[in-house]
């Protein structure tokens, strides 16, 4: 894993949350159908490489150059890693911490 790319924040009202973060100075990066019947809303501060996503659950998305290698290294440590999903937005693999928090590997 190289860096934190996106922090997914659980929200109840997407428009209200989007307006709140815009008032704080966040800019809309993308707002598009997410492939699961919802909308992916991603926002960031100018000049920052890390952004937030207004979502239905919490997760942290980390970038990787080689998702298969990283997934194998994590499995070798005795940690479960979900299947690698190949999507139009890149490859993703999910890990849960002991408290159920989601960590996602993302290879563009």
C-alpha positions, -999 to 999 in steps of 0.1 A, spaced: 0 0 0 13 34 -9 -11 61 4 -46 68 16 -66 78 -15 -102 81 -2 -118 81 32 -154 70 29 -177 88 54 -211 74 63 -239 99 57 -277 99 58 -285 128 34 -261 131 4 -272 166 -7 -271 180 29 -236 165 34 -223 177 1 -235 213 9 -218 211 43 -185 200 29 -186 226 1 -191 253 28 -159 240 44 -140 244 12 -142 209 -3 -147 208 -41 -167 182 -59 -143 158 -77 -169 134 -92 -206 126 -87 -217 96 -108 -237 64 -105 -218 39 -84 -229 6 -101 -248 -4 -70 -279 17 -75 -265 47 -56 -243 77 -64 -206 80 -58 -198 115 -45 -162 123 -41 -149 156 -27 -115 170 -19 -96 200 -7 -77 219 -34 -42 205 -38 -48 174 -16 -42 139 -29 -66 124 -3 -103 129 -8 -135 119 9 -165 100 -4 -200 105 10 -212 70 13 -235 46 31 -206 30 52 -172 39 65 -140 27 47 -105 37 39 -92 32 3 -55 28 -1 -36 29 -34 -14 1 -46 7 -5 -77 3 -43 -75 -30 -54 -58 -23 -91 -63 11 -89 -46 -3 -68 -18 -33 -91 -13 -10 -121 -11 14 -104 14 -16 -96 36 -30 -131 34 5 -144 43 1 -125 76 -31 -144 84 -55 -116 74 -85 -123 51 -86 -104 19 -117 -105 -4 -116 -113 -40 -100 -88 -64 -128 -71 -83 -119 -57 -117 -141 -27 -124 -141 2 -149 -125 23 -121 -97 -1 -113 -91 -32 -93 -104 -34 -57 -99 -59 -28 -115 -55 7 -101 -62 41 -119 -59 75 -102 -50 107 -111 -67 140 -139 -42 146 -154 -46 111 -140 -14 96 -134 -16 59 -100 -11 43 -99 -13 5 -69 -18 -18 -72 1 -51 -51 -3 -82 -58 20 -110 
